[in-house]
């Protein structure tokens, strides 16, 4: 499956949030928690209770959707442990939008 080609108008915070929410629902469906409320302030650890293996699954879904332009492992590698624990959906959405905008500008 090929990632969606770049479209600058498509990659707003709202559209990326919708994409990421869908991916998180896919991950959470394995636990039967796919109806939980997800927004920009939602915490991966505290609110969604995701494990590290869930982040690996999410990383794969992000790459499948956006290609190598969005690398979750690199994003997390640049953080301190406390930042990873407090990571919110909004921070990930901002990273995705920034990564896609940078890739399109380059």
C-alpha positions in Angstrom: 0.0 0.0 0.0 1.5 3.3 -1.0 1.3 6.3 1.3 -0.9 9.2 0.3 1.0 11.6 -1.9 1.7 15.0 -0.4 -1.1 17.6 -0.5 -0.3 20.7 1.5 -3.9 21.7 1.8 -4.8 18.3 3.3 -2.3 18.3 6.2 -3.9 20.6 8.7 -4.0 19.9 12.5 -7.7 19.0 12.1 -7.2 16.5 9.3 -4.1 15.0 10.9 -6.0 14.7 14.2 -8.8 12.8 12.4 -6.2 10.5 10.9 -4.3 9.9 14.2 -7.6 9.4 16.0 -8.5 6.7 13.5 -5.2 5.0 14.0 -5.5 5.1 17.8 -9.0 3.6 17.6 -7.4 0.8 15.5 -4.8 0.2 18.3 -7.3 0.5 21.1 -9.8 -1.9 19.4 -7.5 -4.7 20.4 -8.4 -3.9 24.0 -12.1 -3.1 23.3 -11.5 0.6 24.1 -12.1 2.0 20.7 -14.9 4.3 21.8 -12.8 6.5 24.2 -12.8 10.2 23.6 -9.6 11.4 21.8 -8.6 15.0 21.4 -5.5 17.2 21.3 -5.1 17.1 25.1 -5.5 13.3 25.4 -2.4 11.7 27.0 -1.0 8.5 25.5 -0.1 7.2 28.9 -2.6 8.6 31.4 -5.7 8.7 29.3 -5.2 6.0 26.7 -2.9 3.8 28.8 -0.9 2.7 25.8 2.1 0.4 26.2 5.3 0.6 24.3 4.2 -2.1 21.9 1.1 0.0 21.1 3.4 2.9 20.1 5.3 0.5 17.8 1.9 -0.4 16.2 1.1 3.3 15.9 4.5 4.1 14.4 3.7 1.4 11.7 0.3 3.0 11.0 1.8 6.5 10.7 4.4 5.2 8.3 1.8 3.3 6.3 -0.3 6.5 6.0 2.4 9.2 5.6 5.5 7.3 4.5 8.9 7.8 5.9 8.3 11.6 6.3 6.8 10.9 9.7 9.1 8.9 11.9 7.6 8.3 15.4 10.7 6.5 16.7 12.9 9.5 15.8 10.4 11.9 17.4 10.4 9.9 20.6 14.2 9.4 20.6 14.6 13.2 20.9 12.6 13.3 24.2 13.3 12.9 27.8 11.5 10.0 29.6 9.1 12.4 31.4 8.2 14.0 28.0 7.3 10.6 26.6 5.2 9.8 29.6 3.3 13.1 29.2 3.0 12.9 25.4 -0.3 14.1 24.2 -2.1 13.5 20.9 -1.8 17.2 20.2 2.0 17.1 20.4 2.1 14.1 18.0 -0.3 15.9 15.6 1.9 19.0 15.6 4.9 16.8 14.9 3.1 15.1 12.0 2.0 18.4 10.5 5.5 19.9 10.9 7.1 16.8 9.3 4.8 16.8 6.3 5.2 20.6 5.8 9.0 20.3 6.0 9.0 17.4 3.6 6.8 19.3 1.1 9.0 22.5 1.4 12.2 20.5 0.8 
